[in-house]
Amino acid sequence: MAVQWGSSEQAFKALWDALQQLAAVPLGKKITKLAFTWTAGLSVETIEFYDGAELLFTLTFTWNGDATLEEIVRT
């Protein structure tokens, strides 16, 4: 089922598109496992993406003091 985007949702569509690119799987690989780490405040700190035992990439989340998301970095 395709997601339908209205004119008032263009900002959300841009964010959705960026997240899909940020978490894109390398060619010829597939995600078979996710591993999470958490901050002391119980926010997601990292998500590791695996194909079997092979680590494909990690998303690291940085949080502001008011618990809002500051950035996501892929390594």
URMOJO-V762976 format. One record per residue. RES is the residue in three letters. PHI is phi in radians with two decimals (none if undefined). OMEGA is omega in whole degrees, 0 to 359 (999 if undefined). Layout:
BEGIN
RES:PHI:OMEGA
RES:PHI:OMEGA
END
This chain:
BEGIN
MET:none:180
ALA:-1.42:177
VAL:-1.43:177
GLN:-1.68:182
TRP:-1.97:175
GLY:-1.54:183
SER:-1.09:180
SER:-1.35:184
GLU:-1.94:183
GLN:-1.10:179
ALA:-1.14:178
PHE:-1.17:177
LYS:-1.11:179
ALA:-1.08:178
LEU:-1.12:179
TRP:-1.01:180
ASP:-1.08:180
ALA:-1.12:180
LEU:-1.15:178
GLN:-1.10:178
GLN:-1.23:181
LEU:-1.10:183
ALA:-1.80:180
ALA:-1.14:181
VAL:-1.46:176
PRO:-1.00:181
LEU:-0.93:177
GLY:1.45:181
LYS:-1.97:174
LYS:-2.48:179
ILE:-1.50:179
THR:-2.01:182
LYS:-2.69:171
LEU:-2.07:175
ALA:-2.19:185
PHE:-1.99:164
THR:-2.15:187
TRP:-2.24:174
THR:-1.36:176
ALA:-1.06:179
GLY:-1.50:177
LEU:1.17:171
SER:-1.76:178
VAL:-1.11:178
GLU:-1.77:177
THR:-2.48:168
ILE:-2.25:177
GLU:-1.76:182
PHE:-1.93:185
TYR:-2.12:164
ASP:-1.99:188
GLY:1.15:179
ALA:-1.58:183
GLU:-1.49:175
LEU:-1.29:180
LEU:-1.48:178
PHE:-2.94:179
THR:-2.21:170
LEU:-1.80:179
THR:-1.96:184
PHE:-1.82:176
THR:-2.00:186
TRP:-2.01:174
ASN:-1.32:179
GLY:-1.05:179
ASP:-1.61:177
ALA:1.24:173
THR:-1.64:182
LEU:-1.26:179
GLU:-1.63:180
GLU:-2.78:173
ILE:-2.23:181
VAL:-2.12:177
ARG:-1.75:175
THR:-2.30:999
END
